[in-house]
Structure formats: structure tokens, C-alpha cells
Amino acid sequence: MSHPLFESFLLKNLPLKNRILMAPMTRCRAGANDVPTALMAEYYGQRATAGLIITEGAPVSPRGRGYLWTPGIYAPEQVSGWKGVAEAVHAAGGRIFAQIWHTGRVSHQSLQPDGMAPEGPTGTAAPDAYCFAFDENGNPANVPASPPRALDPAGIARIRDEFAQAACNAREAGLDGVEIHGANGYLFDQFMNSLVNSRNDAYGGSVENRCRLLLEVVDGVAGAIGAGRTGVRISPSGRFNAMPEDPEMEATVLYLAGELDRRGIAYLHINDQASFGLPAIPEGLIPKIRDRFRGPIILCGGYDATRARQAIDAGLADLVAFGVPYLANPDLPARLENGWPLNEARRESFYGGGEQGYTDYPAFPG
Ligand code: PHB
């Protein structure tokens, strides 16, 4: 059935063939030294049917890692790996942004250079957050996040540089742009939450201060590759990774939305963690965000074709991102448009492993 969801969309100066996006999803299949592999290129190439692919989170530095086998975007060999991914997607007629990521306090010493403590807004650990790292016997395991150390001014300056460099690396690899991961309890979300960020410098306290790091990073990235190739993802009211319910949430997200609007970024991507089995975004918040941010909005989190059409018809979303349905259905747009049945996702192969449960999901009628 014809609907704008299946029609082209101009994302700033980048034409997308439809409004169905592939959402970022950690798959933990990077190779040695966190280099993207040929198998990853095949996986993303198969999903070039999306108007835009947003990759799994790519750590911007060794310190930004929170999980084993996530593909980095800081070392030259990683950039070469991403070139293969970009080529596969472009050869199949798709578009692709890299999600650039720092997990902040949601990390483990065994993933950090020299076994150091992870870096976060403060020295307070996430009370009940888990990382995929090494246990005390050196075996890969889910382990509680390690107590972090508070970033000092030099650390904050380094993080700004790392994100700008990661954006340059993404473009050098031929990727079309980047999405800054400001969602889901990772570094920027930690800074923005008034109950997590108790800093008493320019990066903590007021709404402006708590949003400062993310906005400085946006400015650095946009300065490097252009605002039109810079997206931002948030998860307002999100509780994932042991984030507390923040009484300042609405004021914070509306301030952020206004500041991002002024900067003319490519899009604002809003993840609803209802699809993680967590509380949904409060009723009425999306229209308020929409009033402040007039650029393209992506909604994500448990959408099907009906809800996606409704979100676009209601003027709440310009684009809709699909996670689990996309990993299991490389031809998702055609399936949604034609009402074809969907492949069932195999959860046991979400994280780690090889081609099983990764590149072996067939296109319809398969
Ligand atoms: C995950 O690995 O489960 C994960 C990673 C990044 C997110 C959300 C979930 O933003």
C-alpha cells in the first residue's frame, strides 16, 4: 500500500529512498582489535534496502568501550574495515551513518587501557548495570560495571577531540555521516541526568551545564563534517543501564531540543525504551520536542508498519527506525509495504558469533 513511509525523503542534502531506517544495534561481531569485518560489510549490505542504516555503536576510543567485540572507529585499521562496510552499502544503493559512542561509566576495567577505572561524570557507579567484558578468570562474561572515575577538564577536552576525530574517520571511510549516541544511559545521558551528574563545575548542576558536553561534542562534530551529516540520538526518560527517573528530564530534553534546532543538525533520533521492556516515553512529550526541534525526527522503539504510518501521518515523525525486525529481515521495507510475513528474530544470536543469526536471514519468500 502506498504511503509516504515507502517514499523518498531528503535528509538535508542526502536523498533517502524511503523513510524506513535500520536502527543501531550492538551485534558484537568485530574482529581482532575491534576491526569491522567482511561479514559485517555483508550484513549491512544486505540491509541497504533501508532509507538509512545507522550502524551499531562504534566506540570513539579504547576508553569509550563498554562491551567486547564492538567495532571501533579510532584506529586506522578500523577505518579500513568501515570502508568495506560503506562500499557494500553504497554498492547496493543504500546510505549509512555510523553511530559514534562512549559508554561512560557503563564499562569495566578489563576493557579499559591499563585496567583503569572507566570514565564518567562522577565517581559513582551505575548501581545495577552490566557490561560484556572479561570476568576474573579472563573469560568473556556479563559483569557489573566497574566503579568509574570522574572526568577532569583534560578528559572532557579529549572526549570532544575523540568524537570530532571519529566523525572525520567515518567520512574518510566513506560513511555518509554520524549519529552521536546521547541515549540509553551512556556517557552523554549520564551527564544530562540531574540525579547522576552531581558535578559542581561547568558540566554539572543547571540544565545548560548538564547538556554542555553533548552540545560541545555536537559543535565539534558538526564543525568537522557539517551539521547536515550529524545526527543525535536521545532516550528521554530512559531507565536502561540503571538510569534513575530524573525530575528534571522534561526541562533538560526541551532545552537540548532547542539548542540542536539552532545548530541545524541532520536529525534528532528519539528512542523509546518501551521496546526494551522499560517505561515508555511520557504521553505528550514528543509533540513538545517537535515544537522545539523543527528538523527531521526519527522515532524508534517497537514500531510496526501501522504505528510507523500513524507516527508520520500525525506529524510526529519524519522517519521511523526499526531494530529487531530489521536484523531479522534484510528486505524489511518490501515486507512492510506488501504485508508479507516477517522472519522471527533469533535472540540467542543477537550478540557475538558468526553468520548464524546474522547474515543468514532470507529475503521474502525465503
Ligand atoms: C546493548 O548492547 O544492549 C545496547 C547497546 C547500546 C544501546 C542499547 C543497548 O544504546
Residues whose N, C-alpha, C, O or C-beta is under 5 A from the ligand:
A	BS01	PHB	T26 N184
